[in-house]
């Protein structure tokens, strides 16, 4: 099939995917805070005597209970300490990859000396906002990330502004779009995935390599709630059988187990989330491998999955009260539907099935139990694809579904971005009020 896009259009979409699909070690919110600390420390020019982070509620929520890679610890203080001691801003979301036992011990001393503080940034609309100030002697340095997990908008040393960019001021907290970001629809996502030259799409195989490696490594150890290992265990097989469905759920949750527990294992993220990257990748790869899909089918299904997620996140925003697995599992459902032999019509049906089922699943922060939500999302992805392939889908007379699939997607993102704002506030209140 001839490509339906001009060379320029293809380049723009591929550039967008390369910006949004990047390696990450650890949960992206505390890692982004560590990145901001690293930049502030580099700007200061020496080890800080005090580090203060002022964060938006959504960043704080997602950073409170998740494991920090290589530490055996959870939460922001150790991530911030390591960002100051061994973090390198050039590594971006792999900022802590040089952390070792000695660095962790030194980081614990910083925490014990009460040199690290974390506060909620007041009176901001942006949902992804990280402000870090470091001090040593009479010198201070300030770094601010806003609108994207590695998007610096301000860097200062004392009173000198070293870098400044216009920070986004959107109430929904969506990442700012570059002027050349392509406008997407589900039809354009499908057409691009199906018609772009194969050799231009094979970069997505790095997501397959990293994310499947995370799943296999997780099965070797005990991470988080070990849901993936449970799903692949003999006791589970005695109850549910060793079906392809169970393999898909088990491998995806295994990768999530390791990531949420803070394993020092890189994964390929999507739109600022490692779990979104895993859920966009692993179900599609497992289905492709177990059904004998060829190389081209595997590549195109992964492109379809990941680009669908990017498209939905463009209107949802980086962070919201809606669990990211809803979006990512919608992407993987599209990829699986294609591998089942479905065309664009079946893919639209699968998307409507996903929206009709999972809309409203809350995000209550990053933590080990996220693997349970991934299991729910991935399981629904398979069921939605099967329904679509059998000509069954949620109709426009049912709930929030519209005849137009892109309008249905907007209904999902409107709810997650706007209608669930009060839910977001209540979640944070509950999380910060526990004794």
Protein Blocks (a to p, Z undefined) as FASTA:
>chain_A
ZZfbdfklmmmmmmmmmmmmccdedjfklmmmmmmmmmmmmmnopacfbdcddddfklmm
mmmmgccehklpgcjklmmmmmmmmpcfklmmmmmmmgcfklmmmmmmmmmnopaccddd
ehifblbdcdddddehjbccddddehiaklcfbdcehjbcfbdcdddfbfklpacddfkl
ccddfklmmmmmmmgcfklmmmmmmmmmmmmmmmmmmmmmcehjllmmmmmmmklmmmno
pafklmmmmmmmmmmmmmmnopacdcddeehiaklmmmmmmmmmmmmmmnopafklmmmm
mmmmmmmmmmmmmmnojbdcbdfklmmmmmmmmmmmmmnopafklmmmmmmmmmmmmgop
acebjafklmmmmmmmmmmmmmmmmmmmnopacdfklojbcfblklmmmmmmmmmmmmmm
mmmmmmmmmmmmpZZ
